[in-house]
Amino acid sequence: MSAIEKVLIARDKDRPKITDYIDNLFTDFFEQKGDFLGKEDGSIYGGIARFHGRPVTVLGHRKGKTVEENMACNFGMPGPEGYRKALRIMKQAEKFNRPIITFVDTPGAYPGLEAEMYGQAQAIAANLAEMSALKVPVISIVTGEGSSGGALGIAVANKVYMLENAIYSVLSPEGFASILWHDSARRDEAAEVMKLTAKDLYGFGVIDGIISEADLMAAVDTKIKSALKELDKLSGQELADARYDKFRYFDEALLATENQKEMEVV
């Protein structure tokens, strides 16, 4: 399939949502709400659960399944309250030594005036900094759309996986085309240029694996179990160091690429 076909599949309203993953993979789920500062943000859904009997913290973006749920969840676009809620839940997980499992599916953080007024950028930045230092295993799975800092705000993980038809990028193909060519209609071309598919990103080393959608829940279950088995061998500080090094590598690789381009121009 072409990149834009993958984009359309990733956005399909019938793809499994975070509630489906929680219902099928976890037991004894207890939802946690609020950021203790502002309001409840329905576009981030999370809490405490058991994974094969083991206490874990699970959270992710929530889009909803009906028009009414879509509206209540702001179509999976969190505001600052959502990211503060996610961070509160993750810090609690660290306190009680629970692994964190996140499910990423968002077109991006909400870009509205109110969100910016109440600290959208700061909330996402705080999550990036705090997640990089968490001393418990963190596993992230991109299940649909993974766009911009809105996705990364809950995806600074030791292991990052993508479903085979998911996408992960700095922004949408429409946004990319609008910025680069001033023509959002060129989204198909943009999708190819952006290299946003699971296959592309696995090849670049941005993600740690691709999950088949043939027997989806069983495949995700197996991937989480194997990741936890590997990460359980590391101490808390080793987990934090490995996570920091993982994302630092992307910065260094990007810098090396930019330097190489400058040399070629000269």
C-alpha positions as CSV (number, residue, x, y, z in Angstrom):
1,M,0.0,0.0,0.0
2,S,1.0,3.6,-0.6
3,A,1.8,5.9,2.3
4,I,-1.4,7.8,2.0
5,E,-3.4,4.5,2.1
6,K,-1.7,3.8,5.4
7,V,-2.7,7.3,6.6
8,L,-6.3,6.7,5.8
9,I,-6.3,3.3,7.5
10,A,-4.7,4.7,10.6
11,R,-7.5,7.3,10.7
12,D,-10.3,4.8,10.1
13,K,-13.1,5.3,12.7
14,D,-13.5,1.6,13.2
15,R,-9.9,0.9,14.3
16,P,-9.7,-0.4,17.9
17,K,-9.5,2.4,20.5
18,I,-7.8,2.5,23.8
19,T,-10.9,1.2,25.6
20,D,-10.7,-1.9,23.4
21,Y,-7.1,-2.6,24.3
22,I,-7.9,-2.1,28.0
23,D,-10.9,-4.4,27.8
24,N,-9.0,-7.2,25.9
25,L,-5.5,-7.0,27.5
26,F,-5.9,-5.9,31.0
27,T,-8.1,-6.7,34.1
28,D,-9.2,-4.8,37.1
29,F,-8.9,-1.4,35.4
30,F,-9.5,1.6,37.6
31,E,-9.8,4.9,35.8
32,Q,-8.0,8.0,37.2
33,K,-9.3,11.4,36.3
34,G,-8.2,15.1,36.5
35,D,-4.9,16.9,36.7
36,F,-5.6,18.4,40.2
37,L,-5.1,21.9,38.7
38,G,-7.7,22.6,36.0
39,K,-10.3,20.2,34.6
40,E,-10.9,16.7,33.4
41,D,-9.7,16.1,29.9
42,G,-11.5,13.2,28.2
43,S,-9.0,12.9,25.4
44,I,-6.5,11.2,27.8
45,Y,-7.8,8.0,29.3
46,G,-5.8,6.1,31.9
47,G,-5.5,4.4,35.3
48,I,-4.3,1.3,37.2
49,A,-4.8,-2.2,35.9
50,R,-3.4,-5.7,35.9
51,F,-1.5,-7.2,33.1
52,H,-1.4,-11.0,33.5
53,G,-1.9,-10.4,37.3
54,R,0.9,-7.7,37.5
55,P,-0.1,-4.2,38.5
56,V,0.6,-1.7,35.7
57,T,-0.4,1.8,34.7
58,V,-2.0,2.1,31.3
59,L,-3.0,5.3,29.5
60,G,-3.5,6.7,26.1
61,H,-5.3,9.0,23.8
62,R,-9.1,8.5,23.5
63,K,-11.0,9.5,20.4
64,G,-14.3,7.9,21.1
65,K,-16.5,5.7,18.9
66,T,-19.6,7.7,18.3
67,V,-20.0,11.4,17.3
68,E,-21.0,12.2,20.8
69,E,-17.9,10.5,22.2
70,N,-15.8,12.1,19.6
71,M,-17.0,15.5,20.8
72,A,-16.5,14.7,24.4
73,C,-13.0,13.5,23.8
74,N,-12.2,16.4,21.4
75,F,-11.4,13.8,18.7
76,G,-8.3,12.6,20.6
77,M,-6.6,16.1,20.8
78,P,-5.6,16.7,24.4
79,G,-5.3,20.1,26.0
80,P,-2.7,20.9,28.7
81,E,-5.0,19.4,31.4
82,G,-4.8,16.0,29.6
83,Y,-1.0,16.0,29.5
84,R,-0.8,17.1,33.2
85,K,-3.2,14.2,34.0
86,A,-1.0,11.8,32.1
87,L,2.1,13.0,33.9
88,R,0.3,12.7,37.3
89,I,-0.7,9.1,36.6
90,M,2.8,8.2,35.4
91,K,4.6,9.8,38.4
92,Q,2.2,7.8,40.6
93,A,3.3,4.7,38.7
94,E,6.9,5.4,39.4
95,K,6.2,5.9,43.1
96,F,4.6,2.5,43.3
97,N,7.1,0.8,40.9
98,R,4.5,0.0,38.3
99,P,5.4,-0.4,34.6
100,I,3.7,2.2,32.3
101,I,2.1,1.2,29.0
102,T,0.8,3.9,26.7
103,F,-1.3,3.7,23.5
104,V,-0.8,6.6,21.1
105,D,-3.5,7.7,18.7
106,T,-3.9,11.4,18.1
107,P,-3.9,13.9,15.2
108,G,-2.0,16.1,17.6
109,A,-2.4,18.2,20.7
110,Y,-5.3,20.6,20.6
111,P,-4.0,23.9,19.0
112,G,-6.8,26.2,20.2
113,L,-6.3,29.5,21.9
114,E,-7.6,28.3,25.2
115,A,-5.1,25.4,25.3
116,E,-2.2,27.8,24.5
117,M,-3.5,30.2,27.2
118,Y,-3.4,27.5,29.8
119,G,0.1,26.1,29.0
120,Q,-0.1,23.6,26.2
121,A,3.5,23.9,25.2
122,Q,4.7,23.8,28.8
123,A,2.6,20.8,29.7
124,I,4.0,18.8,26.8
125,A,7.6,19.9,27.5
126,A,7.2,18.9,31.1
127,N,6.1,15.4,30.0
128,L,9.0,15.0,27.7
129,A,11.5,16.0,30.5
130,E,9.8,13.9,33.2
131,M,9.2,10.8,31.1
132,S,12.9,10.7,30.1
133,A,13.8,10.3,33.8
134,L,11.2,7.8,35.0
135,K,12.7,4.9,36.8
136,V,10.2,2.3,35.7
137,P,9.7,0.5,32.4
138,V,7.8,2.5,29.8
139,I,6.3,0.9,26.7
140,S,4.5,2.9,24.0
141,I,2.4,1.5,21.1
142,V,1.3,3.7,18.2
143,T,-2.0,2.2,17.3
144,G,-3.4,4.8,14.8
145,E,-2.2,8.3,14.2
146,G,0.9,9.5,16.1
147,S,1.2,13.1,15.2
148,S,3.5,15.8,16.6
149,G,4.3,16.6,20.2
150,G,0.7,15.6,20.9
151,A,1.9,12.0,20.4
152,L,5.3,12.3,21.9
153,G,3.9,13.8,25.1
154,I,3.1,10.2,26.2
155,A,5.6,8.3,24.1
156,V,9.0,8.9,25.6
157,A,9.5,5.2,26.2
158,N,12.1,2.5,26.5
159,K,10.3,0.5,23.8
160,V,8.2,2.1,21.1
161,Y,6.2,-0.1,18.7
162,M,3.8,0.6,15.9
163,L,0.9,-1.4,14.5
164,E,1.7,-2.2,10.8
165,N,-0.9,0.3,9.5
166,A,-0.2,3.1,12.0
167,I,1.6,6.3,11.2
168,Y,4.0,8.4,13.2
169,S,5.1,11.9,12.1
170,V,5.9,15.4,13.0
171,L,2.5,16.6,11.6
172,S,-0.2,15.5,9.2
173,P,0.4,15.1,5.5
174,E,-2.1,17.9,4.9
175,G,-0.2,20.2,7.3
176,F,3.1,19.3,5.7
177,A,1.9,20.0,2.2
178,S,0.3,23.3,3.3
179,I,3.6,24.5,4.8
180,L,6.0,23.2,2.2
181,W,4.0,23.8,-1.0
182,H,1.1,26.0,0.2
183,D,-1.3,23.3,-1.1
184,S,-2.9,20.8,1.2
185,A,-4.2,18.9,-1.8
186,R,-0.7,17.5,-2.3
187,R,-1.1,15.4,0.8
188,D,-0.5,12.1,-1.1
189,E,2.9,13.4,-2.2
190,A,3.6,14.7,1.2
191,A,2.8,11.3,2.8
192,E,5.5,9.6,0.6
193,V,8.1,12.3,1.4
194,M,7.5,12.2,5.2
195,K,8.4,8.5,5.6
196,L,5.7,8.1,8.3
197,T,4.9,4.4,8.0
198,A,5.9,1.7,10.4
199,K,8.2,0.1,7.8
200,D,10.0,3.5,7.2
201,L,10.4,4.3,10.9
202,Y,11.6,0.8,11.8
203,G,14.2,1.1,9.1
204,F,15.4,4.4,10.5
205,G,15.6,3.0,14.0
206,V,13.0,5.3,15.4
207,I,10.8,2.4,16.6
208,D,11.7,-0.9,18.1
209,G,9.3,-3.1,16.2
210,I,6.2,-3.5,14.1
211,I,3.1,-5.3,15.4
212,S,1.0,-7.4,13.0
213,E,-2.7,-6.7,12.8
214,A,-3.6,-10.2,11.7
215,D,-4.4,-11.3,15.3
216,L,-4.1,-7.9,16.8
217,M,-4.8,-8.3,20.5
218,A,-2.7,-11.5,20.8
219,A,0.2,-9.8,19.0
220,V,0.1,-6.7,21.2
221,D,-0.1,-9.0,24.3
222,T,2.9,-10.9,23.2
223,K,4.9,-7.8,22.4
224,I,4.1,-6.2,25.8
225,K,5.1,-9.4,27.7
226,S,8.4,-9.7,25.8
227,A,9.2,-6.1,26.3
228,L,8.6,-6.2,30.1
229,K,10.7,-9.4,30.4
230,E,13.6,-7.6,28.8
231,L,13.1,-4.3,30.7
232,D,12.7,-6.0,34.1
233,K,16.4,-6.9,33.9
234,L,17.4,-3.2,34.2
235,S,17.5,-1.2,37.4
236,G,15.5,2.0,37.7
237,Q,18.5,4.2,36.8
238,E,19.4,2.0,33.9
239,L,15.9,2.3,32.5
240,A,16.1,6.1,32.7
241,D,19.6,6.2,31.2
242,A,18.6,3.9,28.4
243,R,15.5,6.0,27.6
244,Y,17.5,9.2,27.6
245,D,20.2,7.7,25.4
246,K,17.5,6.4,23.0
247,F,16.0,9.8,22.3
248,R,19.3,11.6,22.5
249,Y,20.5,9.4,19.6
250,F,17.8,10.9,17.4
251,D,19.1,14.4,18.1
252,E,22.6,13.4,17.3
253,A,21.6,11.5,14.1
254,L,19.6,14.6,12.9
255,L,22.5,16.9,13.7
256,A,24.9,14.6,11.8
257,T,22.5,14.6,8.8
258,E,22.2,18.4,8.8
259,N,26.0,18.8,9.0
260,Q,26.4,16.4,6.1
261,K,24.0,18.4,4.0
262,E,25.9,21.6,4.8
263,M,29.2,20.0,3.7
264,E,27.6,18.9,0.4
265,V,26.3,22.4,-0.3
266,V,29.7,23.9,0.4
